[in-house]
Amino acid sequence: MMIVQKTHKKINKNLSGTPIELTEGYSKIRLTTIEEMILDESGLIHGGFTFSLADYAAMLAVNHPNVVLTKAEVKFIKPVLLGDTLIAEGRVKNQEGKKSEVNVVVKKDNKTVLEGTFFCYSPDQHILGGGS
């Protein structure tokens, strides 16, 4: 059963992906790469966009209004090209209080292009202070 998205509501979906499934402790996000992401004439996509997709999947798997990333350990496995459609899946592996550890796998055509562990923190207030 889909749940309501509580975080990252204003993220640019063209650059970071669109949620297609969101349940307790799990998210699935789709991103189709666009011209603004390429880094050279070969059509290679800058890894930062793949990372952004993976980060977004981790944040939505936690789905706390104030969740932030504190650390990430990722492996880039295969290149991503212009026009590729990527699917990222985030799964909360461990949660202790306000800290969460999320495993994320990003695939293109069912082949892994990035995998990693994202360490998240969910403070009571927005990291910049005040309300959420």
Protein Blocks (a to p, Z undefined) as FASTA:
>chain_A
ZZddfbhklbcfklnopcfbdcehiacddddddfklpcbfnopacfklmmmmmmmmmmmm
nopakbccfbdcdddfbdcdehiacddddddfbdghjbccddddddeehiafbdcddddd
ddfbdfkgpjZZ
